[in-house]
Amino acid sequence: MSLLEKRWFKIMIAIILFLLIVYLVRVNQFILTPIVVLLKTIFLPFVLAGILFYLCRPLVTWLESKNTPRWLAIIGAYIAIILFIYGVIKLVAPILNDQLENFIDNLPAMVATVTDWIQYVQENKSTFPDFVQEAFLNASTELESRIESNVGNIANGILGVFGLIGGFITTIFNLVLVPFILFYMLKDSDRFAPSVAIFAPQSKKEHVKNILKDVDKTIATYIQGQILVSVIVGLLLLVGYLIIGLNYSLVLAMFGMFTNVIPFLGPYIAVIPAFLVALFQDPSKVLFVAIIMLVAQQIEGNIISPNIMGKTLNIHPLTIIVLILTAGSLMGVVGIIFVIPAYSITKVLVVNIVKIFKAA
């Protein structure tokens, strides 16, 4: 067997070509500028439509199994979404409004409490250790310098309002596109895998279809499972907060439900406002809030997630931490939210590609 026919040599050449392509792309970044702009433009509507697609597809599939035409099944899914949103608004909005009004009424008392704490620290800072006094002095100096610098940026802030309005209009336009994108996703979802497999050699078409099937299963498991888990965690928090009589229990539970989509860090973010509310309402409730959060996370981690997610997204906790730290440094909150599904998809692709090479 000649050198050119050896697998390790082919792999090495492929790596060199890949690195060469990366270098050429980096040198000629201006070529990719239109593509980057396009991706940024379609990112939000396609992500929202994709999430709704995986939530609506089971209903559409079930309706089709009852001999319902696909277009009518899609309309049924749209009606289900509208009814769900209407029901949530009718049931949740009045309670949220009441809790927000109570929060606004109690806000002066909270501000007065914080002011008293600051005044107490200033009057008794000599009783604190030297390093605490130094930290307090540095924080005060930093705060004053930031206030002074921000005063000079008021004009820029006013001009930035116009940019904010433009961004808001763009976001509304993107949201309007979501129903149309969702319709075509539901309508033509069966054509995606065969359309992609056309570009593969005849001997690899089935492999490509299997890879796309595994990727589809991974995405569906993550989206459907994560949303269901978050809803259950939110309900557990709501029940716990109601039992201890915590103020703004619905708002805090919904906040915990939304932050639960952030891997690993979500529970710690969710507990911060609950701690603050408990501290203002009754300091003894802080312990109960910690217990509720701990119990909810233990139930979620040991009972709910394993049964809903299964082993499809079986990722070691240390891997999750590394991924979150890396994605957070590179892309911020967006990276933290999307890094786990992106890693899962990459893992599926790599595993299947390795199988294809071994079978060759």
C-alpha positions in Angstrom: 0.0 0.0 0.0 1.5 3.3 -1.0 1.7 6.3 1.2 -1.1 8.1 -0.6 -3.5 5.2 0.1 -2.9 5.1 3.9 -5.7 6.4 6.1 -3.5 8.3 8.5 -2.0 10.2 5.6 -5.4 11.1 4.2 -6.5 12.3 7.6 -3.4 14.4 7.9 -3.9 16.0 4.5 -7.6 16.7 5.4 -6.5 18.5 8.6 -3.9 20.5 6.7 -6.5 21.6 4.1 -9.0 22.5 6.8 -6.4 24.7 8.6 -5.5 26.3 5.3 -9.1 27.1 4.6 -9.5 28.6 8.1 -6.4 30.7 7.5 -7.6 31.9 4.1 -11.0 32.8 5.6 -9.4 34.8 8.4 -7.2 36.7 5.9 -10.2 37.5 3.7 -12.9 38.1 6.3 -14.5 40.8 4.2 -15.8 38.0 1.9 -17.9 36.6 4.8 -19.3 39.9 5.9 -22.6 39.6 3.9 -23.0 36.0 5.2 -22.5 37.1 8.8 -25.0 40.0 8.4 -27.5 37.5 6.9 -27.0 35.0 9.7 -27.5 37.8 12.3 -30.7 38.9 10.6 -32.3 35.5 10.4 -31.0 34.1 13.7 -33.8 35.2 16.0 -36.8 34.4 13.8 -35.4 31.0 12.9 -34.5 30.1 16.4 -38.0 31.0 17.7 -39.6 29.2 14.8 -37.4 26.2 15.4 -38.4 26.0 19.1 -42.1 26.2 18.1 -41.5 23.6 15.4 -40.3 21.0 17.8 -43.1 21.9 20.2 -45.8 21.7 17.5 -44.6 18.8 15.6 -45.9 16.1 18.0 -49.4 17.6 17.7 -49.2 17.8 13.9 -48.0 14.2 13.7 -50.8 13.0 16.0 -53.4 14.9 14.0 -52.0 13.4 10.7 -52.2 9.9 12.2 -56.0 10.6 12.6 -56.2 11.2 8.8 -56.1 14.9 9.1 -54.6 16.8 6.1 -51.2 18.3 7.0 -52.4 21.9 6.3 -55.3 21.4 8.6 -53.1 19.9 11.3 -50.8 22.9 11.0 -53.7 25.2 11.5 -54.7 23.2 14.5 -51.2 23.7 16.0 -51.5 27.4 15.4 -54.9 27.4 17.2 -53.4 25.5 20.1 -50.6 28.1 20.4 -53.1 31.0 20.4 -55.4 29.3 23.0 -52.4 28.5 25.2 -51.1 32.1 25.1 -54.7 33.4 25.7 -55.1 31.1 28.7 -51.8 32.1 30.2 -52.6 35.8 29.8 -56.1 35.4 31.4 -54.8 33.3 34.3 -51.4 34.8 35.0 -51.7 38.4 34.0 -54.0 39.5 36.8 -51.9 37.9 39.5 -48.7 39.3 37.9 -50.3 42.8 37.9 -51.2 42.6 41.5 -47.8 41.4 42.5 -46.1 44.2 40.5 -48.4 46.8 42.1 -47.4 45.4 45.6 -43.8 45.6 44.6 -44.1 49.2 43.5 -45.9 50.1 46.7 -43.2 48.4 48.8 -40.3 49.8 46.8 -39.8 52.9 48.9 -39.6 50.8 52.0 -36.9 48.6 50.3 -35.0 51.6 49.2 -35.2 53.1 52.7 -33.8 49.8 54.2 -30.9 49.8 51.8 -30.2 53.4 52.6 -30.2 52.6 56.3 -27.7 49.8 55.7 -25.4 52.0 53.8 -25.6 54.7 56.4 -25.0 52.2 59.2 -21.9 50.9 57.4 -20.6 54.5 56.9 -21.1 55.4 60.5 -19.5 52.2 61.8 -16.9 51.5 59.2 -14.1 52.1 61.8 -15.2 48.9 63.6 -14.6 46.7 60.5 -11.2 45.2 59.7 -8.8 47.2 57.7 -9.3 45.1 54.5 -13.1 45.6 54.7 -12.6 49.4 55.1 -10.2 49.5 52.1 -12.6 47.5 50.0 -15.5 49.8 50.9 -13.4 52.9 50.1 -12.4 51.4 46.7 -16.0 50.6 45.9 -17.1 54.1 46.8 -14.4 55.7 44.7 -15.2 53.5 41.8 -18.9 54.3 42.1 -18.2 58.1 42.1 -15.9 57.9 39.1 -18.5 55.9 37.1 -21.2 58.4 38.0 -19.0 61.3 36.9 -18.1 59.6 33.6 -21.7 58.7 32.9 -22.8 62.3 33.4 -20.7 63.2 30.3 -22.4 60.5 28.3 -26.0 61.7 28.7 -26.0 63.1 25.2 -24.7 59.8 23.8 -27.4 58.0 25.8 -30.1 60.2 24.3 -28.8 59.4 20.8 -28.7 55.8 21.7 -32.5 55.8 22.3 -33.0 56.2 18.6 -30.9 53.1 18.0 -32.9 51.3 20.7 -36.1 52.2 18.9 -34.7 51.0 15.6 -33.7 47.7 17.2 -37.1 47.3 18.7 -38.8 47.8 15.3 -36.4 45.2 13.8 -37.2 42.8 16.6 -41.0 43.2 16.0 -40.4 42.6 12.3 -38.5 39.4 13.0 -41.3 38.2 15.3 -43.8 38.8 12.5 -41.8 36.4 10.3 -41.9 33.6 12.9 -45.4 32.3 12.0 -44.5 32.1 8.3 -41.2 30.4 8.9 -42.9 27.9 11.3 -45.6 27.1 8.7 -43.0 26.1 6.1 -41.0 24.2 8.6 -44.0 22.1 9.6 -45.2 21.7 6.0 -41.8 20.7 4.4 -40.0 19.0 7.4 -40.1 15.6 5.7 -38.3 16.9 2.6 -35.2 18.3 4.5 -33.2 15.1 5.0 -33.8 13.8 1.4 -32.9 17.2 0.0 -29.6 17.2 1.9 -28.8 13.6 1.0 -29.0 14.4 -2.7 -25.5 16.0 -2.4 -23.9 12.9 -0.9 -22.5 10.0 -2.9 -25.0 7.1 -3.5 -23.1 4.9 -1.0 -23.3 7.5 1.7 -27.0 8.7 1.3 -28.3 6.4 4.0 -25.5 7.4 6.4 -26.4 11.1 5.8 -30.1 10.4 6.5 -29.2 8.5 9.7 -27.0 11.4 10.8 -29.7 14.0 10.2 -32.2 11.7 12.0 -29.9 11.5 15.1 -29.4 15.3 15.0 -33.1 15.9 14.8 -33.7 13.5 17.7 -31.1 15.3 19.8 -32.5 18.8 19.1 -36.1 17.6 19.8 -35.1 15.9 23.0 -33.3 19.0 24.3 -36.0 21.5 23.4 -39.0 19.5 24.4 -37.3 18.1 27.5 -35.7 21.4 28.6 -39.0 23.3 28.4 -41.0 20.6 30.2 -38.3 20.4 32.9 -38.3 24.2 33.3 -42.1 24.3 33.7 -42.0 21.6 36.3 -39.2 23.4 38.2 -41.2 26.6 38.1 -44.3 24.8 39.5 -42.2 23.3 42.3 -40.8 26.7 43.2 -44.3 28.3 43.1 -45.7 25.7 45.4 -42.7 26.1 47.8 -42.9 29.9 47.8 -46.7 29.8 48.4 -46.2 27.4 51.3 -43.8 29.7 53.1 -45.9 32.8 52.1 -43.1 34.5 50.1 -44.1 37.8 48.4 -44.2 37.9 44.6 -44.1 34.1 44.6 -45.5 33.9 41.0 -43.0 36.4 39.6 -40.1 34.6 41.4 -41.2 31.2 40.2 -41.5 32.3 36.6 -38.1 33.9 36.8 -36.8 30.6 38.1 -38.5 28.8 35.3 -36.9 31.0 32.6 -33.4 30.9 34.1 -33.6 27.1 34.4 -32.8 26.9 30.6 -29.3 28.2 31.5 -27.3 25.1 32.2 -25.7 24.8 35.6 -25.9 28.5 36.4 -29.7 28.8 36.1 -30.6 27.8 39.7 -28.0 30.1 41.2 -29.3 33.0 39.2 -32.9 32.2 40.1 -32.3 32.1 43.8 -30.8 35.6 44.0 -34.0 37.7 43.8 -35.8 35.2 46.0 -33.2 35.7 48.7 -33.5 39.4 48.4 -37.3 39.4 48.7 -37.1 37.0 51.6 -34.5 39.2 53.3 -36.7 42.3 53.0 -39.9 40.4 54.0 -38.6 38.2 56.9 -34.9 37.3 57.2 -35.9 33.9 58.6 -37.4 33.0 55.2 -34.0 33.1 53.6 -33.3 29.6 55.0 -36.6 28.3 53.7 -35.9 29.7 50.2 -32.6 27.9 50.2 -34.3 24.7 51.2 -37.0 25.0 48.5 -34.4 25.7 45.8 -32.2 22.8 47.0 -35.2 20.3 47.1 -36.4 21.5 43.7 -33.0 21.0 42.1 -32.6 17.6 43.7 -36.0 16.5 42.3 -35.1 18.0 38.9 -31.6 16.5 38.8 -32.4 13.0 40.1 -36.0 12.3 39.0 -37.4 14.7 36.4 -34.4 15.2 34.0 -33.3 11.5 33.9 -36.9 10.4 33.0 -37.6 13.2 30.5 -34.2 13.6 28.9 -33.1 10.0 29.2 -29.5 9.4 28.2 -29.7 11.2 24.9 -27.9 14.2 26.3 -25.8 12.4 28.8 -23.0 14.9 29.4 -20.6 14.8 32.3 -21.0 17.8 34.8 -17.3 18.7 34.4 -17.8 18.9 30.6 -20.8 21.2 31.2 -18.8 23.5 33.4 -15.9 23.8 30.9 -18.4 24.4 28.0 -20.2 27.1 30.0 -17.0 28.9 31.0 -15.7 28.8 27.5 -19.0 29.9 25.8 -19.6 32.6 28.4 -16.1 34.1 27.7 -16.6 34.0 24.0 -20.3 34.9 23.4 -21.8 35.8 26.8 -25.3 34.7 27.8 -26.3 33.6 24.3 -23.3 31.2 24.2 -24.1 29.8 27.6 -27.7 29.0 26.5 -26.8 27.4 23.2 -23.5 25.7 24.0 -25.1 22.5 25.4 -27.3 21.7 22.4 -24.4 22.8 20.0 -22.1 20.4 21.8 -24.7 17.6 21.7 -25.2 18.1 17.9 -21.4 18.1 17.4 -21.0 15.0 19.4 -23.7 13.2 17.3 -22.0 14.3 14.1 -18.5 13.2 15.3 -19.8 9.8 16.5 -21.6 9.1 13.3 -18.7 10.2 11.1 -16.3 8.0 13.0 -18.7 5.1 12.4 -18.7 5.8 8.7 -14.9 5.9 8.5 -14.6 2.6 10.5 -17.2 1.0 8.2 -15.3 2.1 5.1 
